[in-house]
Amino acid sequence: MLDRIAEQRVWLDKKVEEQASLRLDEEPVLLEADVVSGMKKVASLFKKVTEKKKPKEKKPKVEKTDDKEGAEGAEDKESAEKEQAEDSGEWDL
């Protein structure tokens, strides 16, 4: 997208320089139709990019523990969190 815009900008700058070097009674180098067609190309690319759907985020897999040690470990973790909250003065309601 940025490359296309940069190309159009370079093209336009070149045409403006050419136009500036011409006398007022000479045929113009830069025409409105040329500018519009260049902008349509950029606009169509922009539309394609903005209408593209965002990919779905993958949820991280959570491993389940079925043994008693895993359950006890979770209980220990909860009690440790409660103790930490009590120490810091925070209460979970």
C-alpha positions as CSV (number, residue, x, y, z in Angstrom):
1,M,0.0,0.0,0.0
2,L,2.7,2.5,1.0
3,D,4.7,1.5,-2.1
4,R,1.8,2.3,-4.3
5,I,1.3,5.7,-2.7
6,A,5.1,6.4,-2.9
7,E,5.0,5.5,-6.6
8,Q,2.1,7.9,-7.3
9,R,3.8,10.7,-5.3
10,V,7.0,10.3,-7.4
11,W,5.0,10.2,-10.6
12,L,3.0,13.3,-9.6
13,D,6.1,15.2,-8.5
14,K,7.8,14.4,-11.9
15,K,4.7,15.6,-13.8
16,V,4.5,18.8,-11.8
17,E,8.1,19.6,-12.5
18,E,7.5,19.0,-16.2
19,Q,4.4,21.2,-16.2
20,A,6.3,24.0,-14.4
21,S,9.0,24.0,-17.1
22,L,6.4,24.6,-19.9
23,R,5.2,28.0,-21.0
24,L,1.6,28.9,-20.4
25,D,0.6,28.7,-24.0
26,E,1.9,25.1,-24.4
27,E,-0.1,21.9,-24.2
28,P,-0.3,20.7,-20.5
29,V,1.7,17.6,-19.5
30,L,-0.4,16.9,-16.3
31,L,-4.1,16.4,-17.0
32,E,-6.8,16.0,-14.4
33,A,-7.8,12.6,-15.9
34,D,-4.3,11.3,-15.3
35,V,-4.4,12.3,-11.7
36,V,-7.9,10.9,-11.1
37,S,-6.9,7.5,-12.7
38,G,-3.8,7.3,-10.5
39,M,-5.9,8.1,-7.4
40,K,-8.5,5.4,-8.3
41,K,-5.7,2.8,-8.4
42,V,-4.6,3.8,-4.9
43,A,-8.2,4.0,-3.6
44,S,-9.1,0.5,-4.9
45,L,-6.1,-0.9,-3.2
46,F,-7.0,0.9,0.0
47,K,-10.5,-0.5,-0.2
48,K,-9.2,-4.0,-0.6
49,V,-7.0,-3.7,2.4
50,T,-9.5,-2.1,4.7
51,E,-12.3,-4.6,3.8
52,K,-10.1,-7.6,4.5
53,K,-11.3,-9.3,7.6
54,K,-9.2,-9.6,10.6
55,P,-8.0,-13.2,11.3
56,K,-9.6,-14.9,14.3
57,E,-7.4,-15.0,17.3
58,K,-6.4,-18.5,18.5
59,K,-7.3,-19.2,22.1
60,P,-4.4,-20.6,24.2
61,K,-4.9,-24.2,25.2
62,V,-5.5,-24.8,28.9
63,E,-4.1,-28.0,30.2
64,K,-6.5,-29.8,32.6
65,T,-5.1,-31.8,35.5
66,D,-7.1,-34.8,36.6
67,D,-4.9,-36.0,39.4
68,K,-5.3,-35.0,43.0
69,E,-1.9,-33.2,43.1
70,G,-3.1,-30.8,40.5
71,A,-6.3,-30.0,42.5
72,E,-4.3,-29.6,45.7
73,G,-1.9,-27.3,43.9
74,A,-4.8,-25.2,42.7
75,E,-6.1,-25.0,46.3
76,D,-2.7,-24.1,47.6
77,K,-2.5,-21.3,45.0
78,E,-5.9,-20.0,45.9
79,S,-5.1,-19.9,49.6
80,A,-1.8,-18.2,48.9
81,E,-3.6,-15.6,46.9
82,K,-6.1,-15.0,49.8
83,E,-3.3,-14.6,52.3
84,Q,-1.5,-12.1,50.0
85,A,-4.8,-10.1,49.6
86,E,-5.3,-10.1,53.3
87,D,-1.7,-8.9,53.8
88,S,-2.1,-6.1,51.3
89,G,-5.5,-5.0,52.7
90,E,-7.4,-6.1,49.6
91,W,-10.6,-8.2,50.0
92,D,-12.2,-10.2,47.3
93,L,-16.0,-10.1,47.6
